[in-house]
Amino acid sequence: MIDNNINSSVGLHTFYADRILNITRNIDVTPIVWQDVWDEKVELPPGTIIQVWKDSSDNSAFGSWA
């Protein structure tokens, strides 16, 4: 985490998700992510499926899904 200037668990999750999604950009697959990745504002490739599993977002900018 120090080497990549990451100072939180959310930052670590965002870093990991971004790296995995970069792999999917180079192969012919449809990425599927949990809502947390969307809440953390990770840039998603077009066509990404987001599995919404909470009734609201952890990010106040998105509000409630219900």
PQR file of N, CA, C, O and H, with PARSE charges and radii, in Angstrom:
ATOM      1  N   MET A   1       0.834  -1.185   0.000 -0.4000 1.5000
ATOM      2  CA  MET A   1       0.000   0.000   0.000 -0.0000 2.0000
ATOM      3  C   MET A   1       0.883   1.254   0.000  0.5500 1.7000
ATOM      4  O   MET A   1       0.563   2.245  -0.656 -0.5500 1.4000
ATOM      5  N   ILE A   2       1.977   1.201   0.730 -0.4000 1.5000
ATOM      6  CA  ILE A   2       2.875   2.354   0.784 -0.0000 2.0000
ATOM      7  C   ILE A   2       3.457   2.638  -0.588  0.5500 1.7000
ATOM      8  O   ILE A   2       3.518   3.792  -1.013 -0.5500 1.4000
ATOM      9  H   ILE A   2       2.237   0.395   1.263  0.4000 1.0000
ATOM     10  N   ASP A   3       3.888   1.584  -1.288 -0.4000 1.5000
ATOM     11  CA  ASP A   3       4.488   1.756  -2.618 -0.0000 2.0000
ATOM     12  C   ASP A   3       3.533   2.408  -3.607  0.5500 1.7000
ATOM     13  O   ASP A   3       3.976   3.078  -4.540 -0.5500 1.4000
ATOM     14  H   ASP A   3       3.838   0.647  -0.943  0.4000 1.0000
ATOM     15  N   ASN A   4       2.222   2.224  -3.419 -0.4000 1.5000
ATOM     16  CA  ASN A   4       1.223   2.776  -4.339 -0.0000 2.0000
ATOM     17  C   ASN A   4       0.467   3.964  -3.746  0.5500 1.7000
ATOM     18  O   ASN A   4      -0.560   4.382  -4.280 -0.5500 1.4000
ATOM     19  H   ASN A   4       1.862   1.680  -2.661  0.4000 1.0000
ATOM     20  N   ASN A   5       0.984   4.506  -2.635 -0.4000 1.5000
ATOM     21  CA  ASN A   5       0.393   5.675  -1.987 -0.0000 2.0000
ATOM     22  C   ASN A   5      -1.083   5.452  -1.643  0.5500 1.7000
ATOM     23  O   ASN A   5      -1.925   6.324  -1.856 -0.5500 1.4000
ATOM     24  H   ASN A   5       1.819   4.166  -2.201  0.4000 1.0000
ATOM     25  N   ILE A   6      -1.373   4.267  -1.107 -0.4000 1.5000
ATOM     26  CA  ILE A   6      -2.736   3.909  -0.707 -0.0000 2.0000
ATOM     27  C   ILE A   6      -2.796   3.965   0.808  0.5500 1.7000
ATOM     28  O   ILE A   6      -1.964   3.369   1.492 -0.5500 1.4000
ATOM     29  H   ILE A   6      -0.690   3.559  -0.934  0.4000 1.0000
ATOM     30  N   ASN A   7      -3.794   4.691   1.336 -0.4000 1.5000
ATOM     31  CA  ASN A   7      -3.839   4.872   2.786 -0.0000 2.0000
ATOM     32  C   ASN A   7      -5.160   4.447   3.430  0.5500 1.7000
ATOM     33  O   ASN A   7      -5.452   4.825   4.564 -0.5500 1.4000
ATOM     34  H   ASN A   7      -4.470   5.175   0.780  0.4000 1.0000
ATOM     35  N   SER A   8      -5.953   3.660   2.702 -0.4000 1.5000
ATOM     36  CA  SER A   8      -7.215   3.195   3.286 -0.0000 2.0000
ATOM     37  C   SER A   8      -7.638   1.888   2.621  0.5500 1.7000
ATOM     38  O   SER A   8      -7.148   1.530   1.550 -0.5500 1.4000
ATOM     39  H   SER A   8      -5.715   3.352   1.781  0.4000 1.0000
ATOM     40  N   SER A   9      -8.560   1.185   3.281 -0.4000 1.5000
ATOM     41  CA  SER A   9      -9.065  -0.048   2.680 -0.0000 2.0000
ATOM     42  C   SER A   9      -9.872   0.243   1.414  0.5500 1.7000
ATOM     43  O   SER A   9      -9.843  -0.543   0.466 -0.5500 1.4000
ATOM     44  H   SER A   9      -8.957   1.476   4.151  0.4000 1.0000
ATOM     45  N   VAL A  10     -10.593   1.369   1.393 -0.4000 1.5000
ATOM     46  CA  VAL A  10     -11.330   1.751   0.182 -0.0000 2.0000
ATOM     47  C   VAL A  10     -10.343   2.030  -0.955  0.5500 1.7000
ATOM     48  O   VAL A  10     -10.579   1.626  -2.094 -0.5500 1.4000
ATOM     49  H   VAL A  10     -10.618   2.007   2.162  0.4000 1.0000
ATOM     50  N   GLY A  11      -9.257   2.710  -0.653 -0.4000 1.5000
ATOM     51  CA  GLY A  11      -8.236   2.972  -1.663 -0.0000 2.0000
ATOM     52  C   GLY A  11      -7.632   1.689  -2.203  0.5500 1.7000
ATOM     53  O   GLY A  11      -7.360   1.577  -3.398 -0.5500 1.4000
ATOM     54  H   GLY A  11      -9.066   3.038   0.271  0.4000 1.0000
ATOM     55  N   LEU A  12      -7.422   0.718  -1.320 -0.4000 1.5000
ATOM     56  CA  LEU A  12      -6.877  -0.570  -1.745 -0.0000 2.0000
ATOM     57  C   LEU A  12      -7.875  -1.307  -2.637  0.5500 1.7000
ATOM     58  O   LEU A  12      -7.493  -1.871  -3.662 -0.5500 1.4000
ATOM     59  H   LEU A  12      -7.643   0.808  -0.348  0.4000 1.0000
ATOM     60  N   HIS A  13      -9.133  -1.303  -2.256 -0.4000 1.5000
ATOM     61  CA  HIS A  13     -10.162  -1.965  -3.059 -0.0000 2.0000
ATOM     62  C   HIS A  13     -10.288  -1.298  -4.426  0.5500 1.7000
ATOM     63  O   HIS A  13     -10.422  -1.980  -5.442 -0.5500 1.4000
ATOM     64  H   HIS A  13      -9.444  -0.845  -1.424  0.4000 1.0000
ATOM     65  N   THR A  14     -10.244   0.022  -4.453 -0.4000 1.5000
ATOM     66  CA  THR A  14     -10.327   0.769  -5.710 -0.0000 2.0000
ATOM     67  C   THR A  14      -9.138   0.431  -6.611  0.5500 1.7000
ATOM     68  O   THR A  14      -9.308   0.211  -7.810 -0.5500 1.4000
ATOM     69  H   THR A  14     -10.134   0.576  -3.628  0.4000 1.0000
ATOM     70  N   PHE A  15      -7.950   0.389  -6.042 -0.4000 1.5000
ATOM     71  CA  PHE A  15      -6.739   0.047  -6.791 -0.0000 2.0000
ATOM     72  C   PHE A  15      -6.870  -1.347  -7.407  0.5500 1.7000
ATOM     73  O   PHE A  15      -6.585  -1.542  -8.588 -0.5500 1.4000
ATOM     74  H   PHE A  15      -7.812   0.568  -5.067  0.4000 1.0000
ATOM     75  N   TYR A  16      -7.301  -2.305  -6.601 -0.4000 1.5000
ATOM     76  CA  TYR A  16      -7.458  -3.686  -7.069 -0.0000 2.0000
ATOM     77  C   TYR A  16      -8.512  -3.770  -8.183  0.5500 1.7000
ATOM     78  O   TYR A  16      -8.272  -4.382  -9.224 -0.5500 1.4000
ATOM     79  H   TYR A  16      -7.533  -2.147  -5.642  0.4000 1.0000
ATOM     80  N   ALA A  17      -9.680  -3.151  -7.957 -0.4000 1.5000
ATOM     81  CA  ALA A  17     -10.753  -3.211  -8.958 -0.0000 2.0000
ATOM     82  C   ALA A  17     -10.306  -2.578 -10.270  0.5500 1.7000
ATOM     83  O   ALA A  17     -10.598  -3.104 -11.344 -0.5500 1.4000
ATOM     84  H   ALA A  17      -9.875  -2.654  -7.112  0.4000 1.0000
ATOM     85  N   ASP A  18      -9.605  -1.463 -10.190 -0.4000 1.5000
ATOM     86  CA  ASP A  18      -9.135  -0.798 -11.407 -0.0000 2.0000
ATOM     87  C   ASP A  18      -8.162  -1.685 -12.179  0.5500 1.7000
ATOM     88  O   ASP A  18      -8.220  -1.738 -13.407 -0.5500 1.4000
ATOM     89  H   ASP A  18      -9.368  -1.036  -9.318  0.4000 1.0000
ATOM     90  N   ARG A  19      -7.278  -2.374 -11.482 -0.4000 1.5000
ATOM     91  CA  ARG A  19      -6.326  -3.270 -12.154 -0.0000 2.0000
ATOM     92  C   ARG A  19      -7.036  -4.439 -12.819  0.5500 1.7000
ATOM     93  O   ARG A  19      -6.707  -4.807 -13.947 -0.5500 1.4000
ATOM     94  H   ARG A  19      -7.231  -2.331 -10.484  0.4000 1.0000
ATOM     95  N   ILE A  20      -8.002  -5.022 -12.133 -0.4000 1.5000
ATOM     96  CA  ILE A  20      -8.750  -6.147 -12.709 -0.0000 2.0000
ATOM     97  C   ILE A  20      -9.553  -5.676 -13.924  0.5500 1.7000
ATOM     98  O   ILE A  20      -9.580  -6.351 -14.953 -0.5500 1.4000
ATOM     99  H   ILE A  20      -8.270  -4.724 -11.216  0.4000 1.0000
ATOM    100  N   LEU A  21     -10.205  -4.517 -13.803 -0.4000 1.5000
ATOM    101  CA  LEU A  21     -10.992  -4.008 -14.928 -0.0000 2.0000
ATOM    102  C   LEU A  21     -10.112  -3.666 -16.122  0.5500 1.7000
ATOM    103  O   LEU A  21     -10.559  -3.788 -17.262 -0.5500 1.4000
ATOM    104  H   LEU A  21     -10.184  -3.968 -12.967  0.4000 1.0000
ATOM    105  N   ASN A  22      -8.883  -3.245 -15.892 -0.4000 1.5000
ATOM    106  CA  ASN A  22      -7.961  -3.003 -17.002 -0.0000 2.0000
ATOM    107  C   ASN A  22      -7.665  -4.295 -17.756  0.5500 1.7000
ATOM    108  O   ASN A  22      -7.500  -4.277 -18.976 -0.5500 1.4000
ATOM    109  H   ASN A  22      -8.520  -3.146 -14.966  0.4000 1.0000
ATOM    110  N   ILE A  23      -7.598  -5.405 -17.045 -0.4000 1.5000
ATOM    111  CA  ILE A  23      -7.405  -6.702 -17.705 -0.0000 2.0000
ATOM    112  C   ILE A  23      -8.606  -7.021 -18.589  0.5500 1.7000
ATOM    113  O   ILE A  23      -8.440  -7.490 -19.715 -0.5500 1.4000
ATOM    114  H   ILE A  23      -7.732  -5.419 -16.055  0.4000 1.0000
ATOM    115  N   THR A  24      -9.825  -6.767 -18.084 -0.4000 1.5000
ATOM    116  CA  THR A  24     -11.021  -7.099 -18.868 -0.0000 2.0000
ATOM    117  C   THR A  24     -11.153  -6.225 -20.109  0.5500 1.7000
ATOM    118  O   THR A  24     -11.805  -6.620 -21.075 -0.5500 1.4000
ATOM    119  H   THR A  24      -9.960  -6.386 -17.169  0.4000 1.0000
ATOM    120  N   ARG A  25     -10.544  -5.049 -20.094 -0.4000 1.5000
ATOM    121  CA  ARG A  25     -10.600  -4.184 -21.284 -0.0000 2.0000
ATOM    122  C   ARG A  25      -9.852  -4.801 -22.458  0.5500 1.7000
ATOM    123  O   ARG A  25     -10.134  -4.488 -23.614 -0.5500 1.4000
ATOM    124  H   ARG A  25     -10.014  -4.729 -19.309  0.4000 1.0000
ATOM    125  N   ASN A  26      -8.898  -5.678 -22.158 -0.4000 1.5000
ATOM    126  CA  ASN A  26      -8.047  -6.257 -23.195 -0.0000 2.0000
ATOM    127  C   ASN A  26      -8.470  -7.647 -23.651  0.5500 1.7000
ATOM    128  O   ASN A  26      -7.835  -8.238 -24.524 -0.5500 1.4000
ATOM    129  H   ASN A  26      -8.670  -5.933 -21.218  0.4000 1.0000
ATOM    130  N   ILE A  27      -9.539  -8.168 -23.063 -0.4000 1.5000
ATOM    131  CA  ILE A  27     -10.031  -9.480 -23.492 -0.0000 2.0000
ATOM    132  C   ILE A  27     -11.539  -9.362 -23.729  0.5500 1.7000
ATOM    133  O   ILE A  27     -12.171  -8.404 -23.283 -0.5500 1.4000
ATOM    134  H   ILE A  27     -10.055  -7.688 -22.354  0.4000 1.0000
ATOM    135  N   ASP A  28     -12.091 -10.310 -24.413 -0.4000 1.5000
ATOM    136  CA  ASP A  28     -13.502 -10.249 -24.813 -0.0000 2.0000
ATOM    137  C   ASP A  28     -14.406 -10.837 -23.738  0.5500 1.7000
ATOM    138  O   ASP A  28     -14.901 -11.955 -23.878 -0.5500 1.4000
ATOM    139  H   ASP A  28     -11.578 -11.088 -24.776  0.4000 1.0000
ATOM    140  N   VAL A  29     -14.623 -10.069 -22.648 -0.4000 1.5000
ATOM    141  CA  VAL A  29     -15.499 -10.499 -21.568 -0.0000 2.0000
ATOM    142  C   VAL A  29     -16.362  -9.321 -21.108  0.5500 1.7000
ATOM    143  O   VAL A  29     -16.023  -8.162 -21.345 -0.5500 1.4000
ATOM    144  H   VAL A  29     -14.221  -9.160 -22.535  0.4000 1.0000
ATOM    145  N   THR A  30     -17.459  -9.628 -20.462 -0.4000 1.5000
ATOM    146  CA  THR A  30     -18.300  -8.600 -19.854 -0.0000 2.0000
ATOM    147  C   THR A  30     -17.981  -8.558 -18.365  0.5500 1.7000
ATOM    148  O   THR A  30     -18.235  -9.528 -17.651 -0.5500 1.4000
ATOM    149  H   THR A  30     -17.735 -10.570 -20.270  0.4000 1.0000
ATOM    150  N   PRO A  31     -17.425  -7.439 -17.889 -0.5600 1.5000
ATOM    151  CA  PRO A  31     -17.107  -7.353 -16.464  0.2800 2.0000
ATOM    152  C   PRO A  31     -18.379  -7.293 -15.619  0.5500 1.7000
ATOM    153  O   PRO A  31     -19.371  -6.679 -16.011 -0.5500 1.4000
ATOM    154  N   ILE A  32     -18.334  -7.937 -14.465 -0.4000 1.5000
ATOM    155  CA  ILE A  32     -19.421  -7.880 -13.491 -0.0000 2.0000
ATOM    156  C   ILE A  32     -18.802  -7.452 -12.166  0.5500 1.7000
ATOM    157  O   ILE A  32     -17.861  -8.079 -11.679 -0.5500 1.4000
ATOM    158  H   ILE A  32     -17.528  -8.436 -14.147  0.4000 1.0000
ATOM    159  N   VAL A  33     -19.337  -6.379 -11.588 -0.4000 1.5000
ATOM    160  CA  VAL A  33     -18.795  -5.876 -10.324 -0.0000 2.0000
ATOM    161  C   VAL A  33     -19.904  -5.727  -9.297  0.5500 1.7000
ATOM    162  O   VAL A  33     -21.076  -5.595  -9.652 -0.5500 1.4000
ATOM    163  H   VAL A  33     -20.101  -5.869 -11.984  0.4000 1.0000
ATOM    164  N   TRP A  34     -19.534  -5.749  -8.028 -0.4000 1.5000
ATOM    165  CA  TRP A  34     -20.485  -5.456  -6.973 -0.0000 2.0000
ATOM    166  C   TRP A  34     -20.662  -3.958  -6.855  0.5500 1.7000
ATOM    167  O   TRP A  34     -19.843  -3.177  -7.340 -0.5500 1.4000
ATOM    168  H   TRP A  34     -18.582  -5.857  -7.739  0.4000 1.0000
ATOM    169  N   GLN A  35     -21.718  -3.580  -6.219 -0.4000 1.5000
ATOM    170  CA  GLN A  35     -22.072  -2.180  -6.040 -0.0000 2.0000
ATOM    171  C   GLN A  35     -20.940  -1.357  -5.415  0.5500 1.7000
ATOM    172  O   GLN A  35     -20.807  -0.169  -5.707 -0.5500 1.4000
ATOM    173  H   GLN A  35     -22.383  -4.214  -5.825  0.4000 1.0000
ATOM    174  N   ASP A  36     -20.135  -1.973  -4.568 -0.4000 1.5000
ATOM    175  CA  ASP A  36     -19.053  -1.242  -3.901 -0.0000 2.0000
ATOM    176  C   ASP A  36     -18.128  -0.562  -4.904  0.5500 1.7000
ATOM    177  O   ASP A  36     -17.680   0.561  -4.674 -0.5500 1.4000
ATOM    178  H   ASP A  36     -20.243  -2.938  -4.331  0.4000 1.0000
ATOM    179  N   VAL A  37     -17.840  -1.237  -6.012 -0.4000 1.5000
ATOM    180  CA  VAL A  37     -16.959  -0.667  -7.027 -0.0000 2.0000
ATOM    181  C   VAL A  37     -17.584   0.588  -7.618  0.5500 1.7000
ATOM    182  O   VAL A  37     -16.889   1.579  -7.841 -0.5500 1.4000
ATOM    183  H   VAL A  37     -18.204  -2.150  -6.198  0.4000 1.0000
ATOM    184  N   TRP A  38     -18.884   0.556  -7.874 -0.4000 1.5000
ATOM    185  CA  TRP A  38     -19.607   1.731  -8.376 -0.0000 2.0000
ATOM    186  C   TRP A  38     -19.602   2.846  -7.332  0.5500 1.7000
ATOM    187  O   TRP A  38     -19.357   4.008  -7.653 -0.5500 1.4000
ATOM    188  H   TRP A  38     -19.448  -0.249  -7.693  0.4000 1.0000
ATOM    189  N   ASP A  39     -19.874   2.478  -6.076 -0.4000 1.5000
ATOM    190  CA  ASP A  39     -19.883   3.465  -4.993 -0.0000 2.0000
ATOM    191  C   ASP A  39     -18.539   4.180  -4.867  0.5500 1.7000
ATOM    192  O   ASP A  39     -18.487   5.360  -4.520 -0.5500 1.4000
ATOM    193  H   ASP A  39     -20.073   1.533  -5.815  0.4000 1.0000
ATOM    194  N   GLU A  40     -17.459   3.465  -5.151 -0.4000 1.5000
ATOM    195  CA  GLU A  40     -16.118   4.035  -5.035 -0.0000 2.0000
ATOM    196  C   GLU A  40     -15.702   4.807  -6.286  0.5500 1.7000
ATOM    197  O   GLU A  40     -14.573   5.286  -6.385 -0.5500 1.4000
ATOM    198  H   GLU A  40     -17.501   2.507  -5.433  0.4000 1.0000
ATOM    199  N   LYS A  41     -16.628   4.922  -7.239 -0.4000 1.5000
ATOM    200  CA  LYS A  41     -16.427   5.699  -8.466 -0.0000 2.0000
ATOM    201  C   LYS A  41     -15.259   5.201  -9.324  0.5500 1.7000
ATOM    202  O   LYS A  41     -14.549   5.991  -9.946 -0.5500 1.4000
ATOM    203  H   LYS A  41     -17.546   4.533  -7.159  0.4000 1.0000
ATOM    204  N   VAL A  42     -15.077   3.886  -9.342 -0.4000 1.5000
ATOM    205  CA  VAL A  42     -14.086   3.292 -10.236 -0.0000 2.0000
ATOM    206  C   VAL A  42     -14.603   3.450 -11.655  0.5500 1.7000
ATOM    207  O   VAL A  42     -15.784   3.216 -11.910 -0.5500 1.4000
ATOM    208  H   VAL A  42     -15.653   3.245  -8.836  0.4000 1.0000
ATOM    209  N   GLU A  43     -13.741   3.842 -12.582 -0.4000 1.5000
ATOM    210  CA  GLU A  43     -14.155   3.994 -13.977 -0.0000 2.0000
ATOM    211  C   GLU A  43     -14.430   2.610 -14.562  0.5500 1.7000
ATOM    212  O   GLU A  43     -13.544   1.757 -14.616 -0.5500 1.4000
ATOM    213  H   GLU A  43     -12.781   4.032 -12.375  0.4000 1.0000
ATOM    214  N   LEU A  44     -15.675   2.405 -14.999 -0.4000 1.5000
ATOM    215  CA  LEU A  44     -16.092   1.089 -15.497 -0.0000 2.0000
ATOM    216  C   LEU A  44     -16.111   1.079 -17.018  0.5500 1.7000
ATOM    217  O   LEU A  44     -16.512   2.061 -17.642 -0.5500 1.4000
ATOM    218  H   LEU A  44     -16.395   3.098 -14.954  0.4000 1.0000
ATOM    219  N   PRO A  45     -15.676  -0.031 -17.620 -0.5600 1.5000
ATOM    220  CA  PRO A  45     -15.773  -0.154 -19.071  0.2800 2.0000
ATOM    221  C   PRO A  45     -17.244  -0.175 -19.505  0.5500 1.7000
ATOM    222  O   PRO A  45     -18.104  -0.610 -18.738 -0.5500 1.4000
ATOM    223  N   PRO A  46     -17.541   0.286 -20.718 -0.5600 1.5000
ATOM    224  CA  PRO A  46     -18.919   0.211 -21.217  0.2800 2.0000
ATOM    225  C   PRO A  46     -19.427  -1.228 -21.163  0.5500 1.7000
ATOM    226  O   PRO A  46     -18.689  -2.167 -21.462 -0.5500 1.4000
ATOM    227  N   GLY A  47     -20.682  -1.391 -20.783 -0.4000 1.5000
ATOM    228  CA  GLY A  47     -21.293  -2.707 -20.737 -0.0000 2.0000
ATOM    229  C   GLY A  47     -21.086  -3.450 -19.432  0.5500 1.7000
ATOM    230  O   GLY A  47     -21.558  -4.578 -19.288 -0.5500 1.4000
ATOM    231  H   GLY A  47     -21.281  -0.628 -20.541  0.4000 1.0000
ATOM    232  N   THR A  48     -20.390  -2.846 -18.478 -0.4000 1.5000
ATOM    233  CA  THR A  48     -20.166  -3.504 -17.192 -0.0000 2.0000
ATOM    234  C   THR A  48     -21.493  -3.735 -16.479  0.5500 1.7000
ATOM    235  O   THR A  48     -22.346  -2.847 -16.442 -0.5500 1.4000
ATOM    236  H   THR A  48     -20.007  -1.930 -18.595  0.4000 1.0000
ATOM    237  N   ILE A  49     -21.664  -4.912 -15.920 -0.4000 1.5000
ATOM    238  CA  ILE A  49     -22.854  -5.235 -15.130 -0.0000 2.0000
ATOM    239  C   ILE A  49     -22.537  -4.932 -13.675  0.5500 1.7000
ATOM    240  O   ILE A  49     -21.529  -5.397 -13.143 -0.5500 1.4000
ATOM    241  H   ILE A  49     -20.972  -5.633 -15.950  0.4000 1.0000
ATOM    242  N   ILE A  50     -23.409  -4.144 -13.025 -0.4000 1.5000
ATOM    243  CA  ILE A  50     -23.230  -3.794 -11.620 -0.0000 2.0000
ATOM    244  C   ILE A  50     -24.271  -4.552 -10.808  0.5500 1.7000
ATOM    245  O   ILE A  50     -25.472  -4.381 -11.019 -0.5500 1.4000
ATOM    246  H   ILE A  50     -24.227  -3.766 -13.457  0.4000 1.0000
ATOM    247  N   GLN A  51     -23.819  -5.381  -9.888 -0.4000 1.5000
ATOM    248  CA  GLN A  51     -24.729  -6.120  -9.014 -0.0000 2.0000
ATOM    249  C   GLN A  51     -25.043  -5.244  -7.802  0.5500 1.7000
ATOM    250  O   GLN A  51     -24.215  -5.071  -6.908 -0.5500 1.4000
ATOM    251  H   GLN A  51     -22.844  -5.519  -9.716  0.4000 1.0000
ATOM    252  N   VAL A  52     -26.255  -4.699  -7.795 -0.4000 1.5000
ATOM    253  CA  VAL A  52     -26.695  -3.867  -6.675 -0.0000 2.0000
ATOM    254  C   VAL A  52     -27.234  -4.782  -5.599  0.5500 1.7000
ATOM    255  O   VAL A  52     -28.153  -5.562  -5.850 -0.5500 1.4000
ATOM    256  H   VAL A  52     -26.927  -4.840  -8.522  0.4000 1.0000
ATOM    257  N   TRP A  53     -26.677  -4.700  -4.408 -0.4000 1.5000
ATOM    258  CA  TRP A  53     -27.061  -5.616  -3.335 -0.0000 2.0000
ATOM    259  C   TRP A  53     -27.350  -4.902  -2.023  0.5500 1.7000
ATOM    260  O   TRP A  53     -27.638  -5.544  -1.013 -0.5500 1.4000
ATOM    261  H   TRP A  53     -25.931  -4.066  -4.204  0.4000 1.0000
ATOM    262  N   LYS A  54     -27.275  -3.579  -2.038 -0.4000 1.5000
ATOM    263  CA  LYS A  54     -27.604  -2.802  -0.833 -0.0000 2.0000
ATOM    264  C   LYS A  54     -28.761  -1.873  -1.179  0.5500 1.7000
ATOM    265  O   LYS A  54     -28.944  -1.519  -2.344 -0.5500 1.4000
ATOM    266  H   LYS A  54     -27.041  -3.057  -2.859  0.4000 1.0000
ATOM    267  N   ASP A  55     -29.542  -1.476  -0.181 -0.4000 1.5000
ATOM    268  CA  ASP A  55     -30.677  -0.601  -0.472 -0.0000 2.0000
ATOM    269  C   ASP A  55     -30.269   0.856  -0.595  0.5500 1.7000
ATOM    270  O   ASP A  55     -31.092   1.701  -0.948 -0.5500 1.4000
ATOM    271  H   ASP A  55     -29.393  -1.764   0.766  0.4000 1.0000
ATOM    272  N   SER A  56     -29.015   1.161  -0.310 -0.4000 1.5000
ATOM    273  CA  SER A  56     -28.525   2.522  -0.494 -0.0000 2.0000
ATOM    274  C   SER A  56     -27.043   2.462  -0.805  0.5500 1.7000
ATOM    275  O   SER A  56     -26.406   1.418  -0.662 -0.5500 1.4000
ATOM    276  H   SER A  56     -28.346   0.475  -0.023  0.4000 1.0000
ATOM    277  N   SER A  57     -26.506   3.585  -1.228 -0.4000 1.5000
ATOM    278  CA  SER A  57     -25.102   3.662  -1.582 -0.0000 2.0000
ATOM    279  C   SER A  57     -24.286   4.160  -0.396  0.5500 1.7000
ATOM    280  O   SER A  57     -24.772   4.959   0.404 -0.5500 1.4000
ATOM    281  H   SER A  57     -27.024   4.432  -1.344  0.4000 1.0000
ATOM    282  N   ASP A  58     -23.045   3.689  -0.281 -0.4000 1.5000
ATOM    283  CA  ASP A  58     -22.127   4.225   0.722 -0.0000 2.0000
ATOM    284  C   ASP A  58     -21.670   5.632   0.338  0.5500 1.7000
ATOM    285  O   ASP A  58     -21.159   6.379   1.172 -0.5500 1.4000
ATOM    286  H   ASP A  58     -22.650   3.040  -0.932  0.4000 1.0000
ATOM    287  N   ASN A  59     -21.859   5.976  -0.916 -0.4000 1.5000
ATOM    288  CA  ASN A  59     -21.454   7.280  -1.412 -0.0000 2.0000
ATOM    289  C   ASN A  59     -22.678   8.191  -1.431  0.5500 1.7000
ATOM    290  O   ASN A  59     -23.639   7.921  -2.151 -0.5500 1.4000
ATOM    291  H   ASN A  59     -22.275   5.369  -1.593  0.4000 1.0000
ATOM    292  N   SER A  60     -22.652   9.251  -0.655 -0.4000 1.5000
ATOM    293  CA  SER A  60     -23.822  10.130  -0.523 -0.0000 2.0000
ATOM    294  C   SER A  60     -24.239  10.774  -1.838  0.5500 1.7000
ATOM    295  O   SER A  60     -25.382  11.213  -1.968 -0.5500 1.4000
ATOM    296  H   SER A  60     -21.872   9.470  -0.070  0.4000 1.0000
ATOM    297  N   ALA A  61     -23.345  10.840  -2.812 -0.4000 1.5000
ATOM    298  CA  ALA A  61     -23.695  11.417  -4.105 -0.0000 2.0000
ATOM    299  C   ALA A  61     -24.730  10.576  -4.851  0.5500 1.7000
ATOM    300  O   ALA A  61     -25.435  11.092  -5.718 -0.5500 1.4000
ATOM    301  H   ALA A  61     -22.417  10.483  -2.707  0.4000 1.0000
ATOM    302  N   PHE A  62     -24.830   9.269  -4.519 -0.4000 1.5000
ATOM    303  CA  PHE A  62     -25.749   8.379  -5.225 -0.0000 2.0000
ATOM    304  C   PHE A  62     -27.066   8.155  -4.495  0.5500 1.7000
ATOM    305  O   PHE A  62     -28.061   7.795  -5.125 -0.5500 1.4000
ATOM    306  H   PHE A  62     -24.257   8.850  -3.815  0.4000 1.0000
ATOM    307  N   GLY A  63     -27.095   8.361  -3.177 -0.4000 1.5000
ATOM    308  CA  GLY A  63     -28.356   8.233  -2.432 -0.0000 2.0000
ATOM    309  C   GLY A  63     -28.886   6.812  -2.357  0.5500 1.7000
ATOM    310  O   GLY A  63     -28.115   5.853  -2.314 -0.5500 1.4000
ATOM    311  H   GLY A  63     -26.287   8.654  -2.666  0.4000 1.0000
ATOM    312  N   SER A  64     -30.207   6.684  -2.342 -0.4000 1.5000
ATOM    313  CA  SER A  64     -30.867   5.397  -2.139 -0.0000 2.0000
ATOM    314  C   SER A  64     -31.187   4.718  -3.463  0.5500 1.7000
ATOM    315  O   SER A  64     -31.536   5.379  -4.441 -0.5500 1.4000
ATOM    316  H   SER A  64     -30.833   7.463  -2.377  0.4000 1.0000
ATOM    317  N   TRP A  65     -31.066   3.397  -3.487 -0.4000 1.5000
ATOM    318  CA  TRP A  65     -31.441   2.604  -4.664 -0.0000 2.0000
ATOM    319  C   TRP A  65     -32.871   2.106  -4.559  0.5500 1.7000
ATOM    320  O   TRP A  65     -33.465   1.692  -5.555 -0.5500 1.4000
ATOM    321  H   TRP A  65     -30.782   2.860  -2.692  0.4000 1.0000
ATOM    322  N   ALA A  66     -33.425   2.145  -3.351 -0.4000 1.5000
ATOM    323  CA  ALA A  66     -34.756   1.581  -3.119 -0.0000 2.0000
ATOM    324  C   ALA A  66     -35.831   2.342  -3.875  0.5500 1.7000
ATOM    325  O   ALA A  66     -37.009   1.996  -3.788 -0.5500 1.4000
ATOM    326  H   ALA A  66     -32.943   2.480  -2.542  0.4000 1.0000
TER
END
